[in-house]
Amino acid sequence: MIFNENAMPLMMKYQAAREVETIATQALISAMESNIRDVPVLDALTQEMTDGHNKAMDIWNELQQYRLGA
């Protein structure tokens, strides 16, 4: 998808949010691979991943106003 130049500030926020989401996802995967079975820990890691994803998607939705083409 292509955006006009006015999208750059939001694009930077989106990129940062996706990085946070990726780090949270990697932490959850690492915990699961390490056989961590502590439900509160796994719940917290899952919530961090979900929150990161939701924030990224909120920013993605804001970006749509700067989309070029159909």
Residue pairs with C-beta under 8 A, 6 or more apart in sequence:
1 67
2 67
2 68
2 69
3 11
3 63
3 66
3 67
3 68
4 66
4 68
6 66
7 63
7 66
10 59
10 62
10 63
10 66
11 63
13 59
14 56
14 59
14 60
14 63
17 52
17 55
17 56
17 59
18 52
18 56
20 52
20 55
20 56
21 49
21 52
21 53
21 55
21 56
22 52
23 52
24 45
24 48
24 49
24 51
24 52
25 49
25 52
27 45
27 48
27 49
28 42
28 45
28 46
28 48
28 49
31 41
31 42
31 45
32 42
36 42
